[in-house]
């Protein structure tokens, strides 16, 4: 087993080969990961079986979602053990039971709002819930907004807009909500996490990040924040050190507590950490859009079958 990664109280060991699939199955790009109250792990991926479920030891349990999702992107586990599945391919958010029954749909499948028009949704990216049940959706690739809904799915308001000023976004890629009522938005291409109150008022931002792609908040007051960061995408710096891809652990104030990962395909290395979740034991599950990232690092070559897109630490 590889040496422990990270530092301080947040050190992790890779678990090689975690996640045993039925013979002939593959996980393709893993957009997101979530963990339920029993530490079962839900892997939202772009393969033949969109939602694949494992137990904590990596034993395959079940799968679902065939024919339902166009492009797996974001996944949030609600406090009632329901899954909020954000599909940027058909511009919807679906609330599902753990066995795949759809309880609510936000957005109209296959019908995007106008590009950068400000209204839901154009390639939405992720979903978060307040303790009161309010729904927040980051609307990222074809928009630059965060949208707020009531718990019953009524649209309330939006905030954001394309730009680099506080409160504006350059690809809002992920979103989280804490017990203090703050909303955290991974403003990916501005290399920052912006923090707002529940009404969309800008509060502060963290800037010591590189293309923050995924956010997971721990439980309780002053939660630790886990951030998956992408590496560079430009030819001039694509292999530059200390820029990612990596996972960072931050305090509630944005102070760096631990960081691990670098470009590569070995244990504890990454191609493209796109979604992550942490279970009740503190173990981290990292999903990668490895098939999308592979050509960028290999001269445009097609990715090989069986490319790793999920790791446990």
Phi and psi in degrees as a GROMACS rama.xvg file:
@    title "Ramachandran Plot"
@    xaxis  label "Phi"
@    yaxis  label "Psi"
@TYPE xy
-65.7559  157.265  UNK-2
-61.332  157.607  UNK-3
-62.6868  142.587  UNK-4
-108.984  156.503  UNK-5
90.8475  -158.738  UNK-6
-155.897  166.059  UNK-7
60.7947  -136.282  UNK-8
-79.5755  -1.40738  UNK-9
-123.001  76.755  UNK-10
-118.739  142.779  UNK-11
-137.968  147.151  UNK-12
-114.181  132.74  UNK-13
-63.4437  146.979  UNK-14
-109.858  93.8067  UNK-15
-60.2461  137.523  UNK-16
73.0443  14.2519  UNK-17
-65.8537  139.713  UNK-18
94.7356  83.3567  UNK-19
-91.9469  117.734  UNK-20
-94.4141  157.059  UNK-21
-58.7578  153.986  UNK-22
-57.386  131.693  UNK-23
88.0881  -6.94045  UNK-24
-87.9364  153.709  UNK-25
-138.17  142.534  UNK-26
-86.0361  129.474  UNK-27
-91.6571  -145.351  UNK-28
-56.9487  126.153  UNK-29
-95.0301  108.445  UNK-30
-73.595  -36.3444  UNK-31
-161.658  162.326  UNK-32
-136.649  145.14  UNK-33
-142.128  157.21  UNK-34
-128.37  133.568  UNK-35
-91.6608  -175.039  UNK-36
-67.7148  -15.3899  UNK-37
-103.563  14.055  UNK-38
63.0421  26.1089  UNK-39
-78.7916  144.413  UNK-40
-110.864  125.589  UNK-41
-107.6  121.369  UNK-42
-113.089  109.806  UNK-43
-94.3286  109.648  UNK-44
-134.92  169.876  UNK-45
-101.86  27.225  UNK-46
-93.1873  -165.591  UNK-47
-65.4594  -29.3138  UNK-48
-116.911  96.5934  UNK-49
-62.1523  -37.7232  UNK-50
-115.831  114.308  UNK-51
-114.762  133.225  UNK-52
-117.818  132.787  UNK-53
-123.763  157.859  UNK-54
-83.9818  178.455  UNK-55
-62.826  -25.8882  UNK-56
-86.8169  0.185261  UNK-57
92.1428  10.8484  UNK-58
-78.9003  131.346  UNK-59
-65.2021  132.729  UNK-60
-109.992  -50.1355  UNK-61
-168.075  177.755  UNK-62
-150.44  160.654  UNK-63
-165.204  174.918  UNK-64
105.22  -1.31687  UNK-65
-60.7977  129.97  UNK-66
80.3612  -3.76509  UNK-67
-97.9484  -41.5386  UNK-68
-107.585  140.25  UNK-69
-87.8967  -41.46  UNK-70
-157.155  104.886  UNK-71
-61.5508  129.243  UNK-72
-132.958  -62.6833  UNK-73
-119.796  151.77  UNK-74
-147.589  126.692  UNK-75
-130.243  131.533  UNK-76
-92.2188  117.189  UNK-77
-73.4509  163.694  UNK-78
-64.871  -18.0576  UNK-79
-95.7098  16.4522  UNK-80
59.0921  44.0681  UNK-81
-115.21  151.298  UNK-82
-102.646  132  UNK-83
-103.911  108.09  UNK-84
-104.919  114.384  UNK-85
-98.9203  120.611  UNK-86
-115.278  103.551  UNK-87
-77.3878  -12.3865  UNK-88
-76.2737  -32.0112  UNK-89
-120.724  14.2336  UNK-90
65.047  42.1981  UNK-91
-136.536  161.364  UNK-92
-120.73  126.701  UNK-93
-117.321  129.447  UNK-94
-91.0316  123.899  UNK-95
-127.125  150.136  UNK-96
-69.6534  169.157  UNK-97
-66.8124  -15.6805  UNK-98
-105.913  11.7124  UNK-99
98.1885  8.25745  UNK-100
-78.9774  128.713  UNK-101
-81.4229  124.356  UNK-102
-101.205  -28.9213  UNK-103
-156.549  145.191  UNK-104
-128.989  125.86  UNK-105
-103.159  134.757  UNK-106
89.5575  166.018  UNK-107
-108.374  116.897  UNK-108
-52.5293  128.752  UNK-109
75.4785  7.5031  UNK-110
-126.231  89.0073  UNK-111
-73.3532  152.768  UNK-112
-72.8541  165.671  UNK-113
-58.4263  142.243  UNK-114
-55.6733  126.499  UNK-115
54.3674  28.9817  UNK-116
-84.8742  -12.5404  UNK-117
94.4201  -12.6156  UNK-118
-106.859  153.695  UNK-119
-66.0808  149.406  UNK-120
-120.944  150.392  UNK-121
-133.611  95.1867  UNK-122
60.2087  59.5984  UNK-123
-62.7945  155.774  UNK-124
-119.444  -36.6952  UNK-125
-162.814  166.719  UNK-126
-136.496  144.936  UNK-127
-138.74  157.514  UNK-128
-122.459  142.242  UNK-129
-81.5756  163.096  UNK-130
-58.3866  -25.24  UNK-131
-83.6128  -6.60622  UNK-132
99.0447  -0.0557172  UNK-133
-61.8379  147.723  UNK-134
-111.863  129.033  UNK-135
-119.842  131.375  UNK-136
-125.776  124.878  UNK-137
-83.5395  129.802  UNK-138
-120.852  96.8385  UNK-139
-108.913  -51.729  UNK-140
-75.6844  -39.1681  UNK-141
-110.604  14.1415  UNK-142
-150.952  179.61  UNK-143
-144.61  56.8517  UNK-144
-137.583  159.406  UNK-145
-116.099  133.046  UNK-146
-112.845  139.149  UNK-147
-112.809  134.795  UNK-148
-125.475  155.048  UNK-149
-73.6719  170.648  UNK-150
-64.1113  -22.6278  UNK-151
-94.8452  9.37452  UNK-152
91.3594  12.5121  UNK-153
-80.4676  127.28  UNK-154
-66.2648  132.781  UNK-155
-108.668  -59.9345  UNK-156
-168.407  174.272  UNK-157
-134.093  160.52  UNK-158
-146.24  161.652  UNK-159
128.389  -133.503  UNK-160
118.66  151.457  UNK-161
-72.3547  132.321  UNK-162
156.247  -174.908  UNK-163
-117.263  -1.21156  UNK-164
-73.1808  160.486  UNK-165
-54.23  131.251  UNK-166
90.2898  -9.22305  UNK-167
-101.04  164.492  UNK-168
-132.89  147.739  UNK-169
-125.294  78.721  UNK-170
76.9223  78.332  UNK-171
-68.9039  106.654  UNK-172
-103.696  -18.6594  UNK-173
-158.258  160.721  UNK-174
-150.52  147.136  UNK-175
-146.518  161.836  UNK-176
-136.414  135.475  UNK-177
-109.303  175.011  UNK-178
-69.5557  -16.0282  UNK-179
-87.3281  -0.848704  UNK-180
89.9375  18.0258  UNK-181
-98.9989  143.363  UNK-182
-107.97  126.125  UNK-183
-106.929  125.779  UNK-184
-122.697  121.769  UNK-185
-76.8207  100.502  UNK-186
-88.4221  82.6756  UNK-187
-58.5227  -52.9726  UNK-188
-84.3323  0.775596  UNK-189
-101.223  5.98647  UNK-190
56.8734  45.6213  UNK-191
-154.064  158.976  UNK-192
-109.04  122.21  UNK-193
-97.7749  145.038  UNK-194
-124.037  132.494  UNK-195
-129.994  163.006  UNK-196
-81.9512  177.231  UNK-197
-67.2748  -12.2379  UNK-198
-100.063  8.81258  UNK-199
87.7815  11.0485  UNK-200
-80.1475  126.58  UNK-201
-62.7763  135.372  UNK-202
-115.14  -53.9122  UNK-203
-165.028  -178.162  UNK-204
-151.906  156.192  UNK-205
-109.972  133.86  UNK-206
-118.827  -3.17367  UNK-207
-86.6251  48.6154  UNK-208
-138.506  158.076  UNK-209
-123.057  109.975  UNK-210
49.9327  58.3697  UNK-211
-60.1771  125.371  UNK-212
-110.807  -37.5854  UNK-213
-135.58  150.117  UNK-214
-134.383  136.795  UNK-215
-135.971  128.14  UNK-216
-101.722  136.642  UNK-217
-68.312  179.447  UNK-218
-87.5425  159.305  UNK-219
81.0951  -172.471  UNK-220
-72.9831  149.199  UNK-221
52.3635  55.5858  UNK-222
-73.8324  147.996  UNK-223
-69.2245  143.835  UNK-224
-114.394  125.888  UNK-225
-103.227  129.322  UNK-226
-127.946  125.776  UNK-227
-90.6134  127.666  UNK-228
-115.95  137.503  UNK-229
-83.7072  156.737  UNK-230
-83.0573  178.416  UNK-231
-61.5115  155.419  UNK-232
-120.26  -0.297035  UNK-233
-96.3553  146.497  UNK-234
-60.0492  -31.5762  UNK-235
-74.1402  -20.0436  UNK-236
-136.237  16.1254  UNK-237
-62.5108  -27.3254  UNK-238
-110.314  16.2995  UNK-239
-65.0733  141.642  UNK-240
-76.1676  163.099  UNK-241
64.0042  25.2691  UNK-242
-123.252  -0.879569  UNK-243
103.109  177.59  UNK-244
-72.4194  146.591  UNK-245
-166.94  173.267  UNK-246
-120.527  131.105  UNK-247
-118.142  145.032  UNK-248
-114.874  123.7  UNK-249
-121.648  150.588  UNK-250
-74.1365  173.825  UNK-251
-61.4494  -21.7595  UNK-252
-96.1396  1.91146  UNK-253
90.666  8.17463  UNK-254
-75.5226  134.077  UNK-255
-70.9518  122.362  UNK-256
-102.422  -32.5197  UNK-257
-164.572  154.823  UNK-258
-155.793  137.816  UNK-259
-150.524  158.141  UNK-260
112.076  153.958  UNK-261
-159.818  171.335  UNK-262
-67.3705  129.379  UNK-263
158.056  178.28  UNK-264
-117.307  9.57233  UNK-265
-82.4739  176.409  UNK-266
-62.0327  129.498  UNK-267
81.2513  1.36634  UNK-268
-103.64  165.305  UNK-269
-138.169  154.507  UNK-270
-101.64  -40.8643  UNK-271
-166.532  79.366  UNK-272
-68.5732  109.835  UNK-273
-106.597  -29.0754  UNK-274
-149.887  145.014  UNK-275
-147.767  159.278  UNK-276
-149.546  158.762  UNK-277
-126.944  133.509  UNK-278
-90.1142  -176.58  UNK-279
-69.5685  -14.794  UNK-280
-92.1707  -4.22241  UNK-281
88.8977  5.52403  UNK-282
-75.4381  145.715  UNK-283
-109.201  136.235  UNK-284
-115.863  123.935  UNK-285
-119.534  120.458  UNK-286
-97.5425  140.475  UNK-287
-123.869  142.654  UNK-288
-89.5708  64.795  UNK-289
-68.3015  -35.6685  UNK-290
-67.5581  -34.9843  UNK-291
-69.8199  -40.3392  UNK-292
-76.6112  -30.5059  UNK-293
-50.3905  -51.5944  UNK-294
-60.0147  -30.3741  UNK-295
-61.5036  -34.7011  UNK-296
-99.1468  -0.516842  UNK-297
-133.646  41.1066  UNK-298
61.1868  28.8601  UNK-299
84.5428  3.10422  UNK-300
-66.4376  148.293  UNK-301
-67.5711  142.108  UNK-302
-69.3524  148.822  UNK-303
-76.7564  153.855  UNK-304
-63.8531  148.957  UNK-305
78.7596  14.3977  UNK-306
-63.0075  135.091  UNK-307
-67.6225  132.232  UNK-308
-134.477  14.19  UNK-309
-151.141  131.876  UNK-310
-134.52  149.428  UNK-311
-116.728  140.848  UNK-312
